[in-house]
Amino acid sequence: MNIAYSLVLKRVNLVEMFVVASGYVLRVLAGCAAIGAAPSPWILSATGILALLIVAGKRRSDPGQASRYAVEYLDNIIAVLGAATIVTYLLFTASDYATQRYGQLVIATSVFVAYGVLRYMQLIQSGKGADEPTTLVLSDAGIRACVVLWAATFFALIYMR
């Protein structure tokens, strides 16, 4: 996949974004294989959608991509992927898979995911660091607080039931 990307696919609009995003999904699969766990369809779909959102955000912040993607087009892609990320997480929290493992209140964690995605989208569109998503997440107090509150809420749901 890396060779095909380097030689051809990085020059094919949209396909290149899917190839980059698939790398994140492959990392999840490799991690699951390493610990001997079967990945859920939820983790795979959420990872794929979120990875596409991150890749689109990076493309929007890269001036070199201006000739390949119109900013308005990337904004539309980002809007669709942001909504898809939130909906995927909401569907996960409402699923039998999640409620049987974490309880009915797991849906409460959705507010943090929705806030985090919308905040990330706001930062992307204001030009504040989407080219480095890790730095963006670590440097933005709103996203940091969101991640901490999501993790604390999820931890409480798992271990304090």
Secondary structure, 3 states (H helix, E strand, C coil): CHHHHHHCHHHCCCHHHHHHHHHHHHHHHHHHHHHCCCCCHHHHHHHHHHHHHHHHHHHHHCHHHCCCCCHHHHHHHHHHHHHHHHHHHHHHHHCHHHHHHHCHHHHHHHHHHHHHHHHHHHHHHCCCCCCCHHHHHHHCHHHHHHHHHHHHHHHHHHHCC
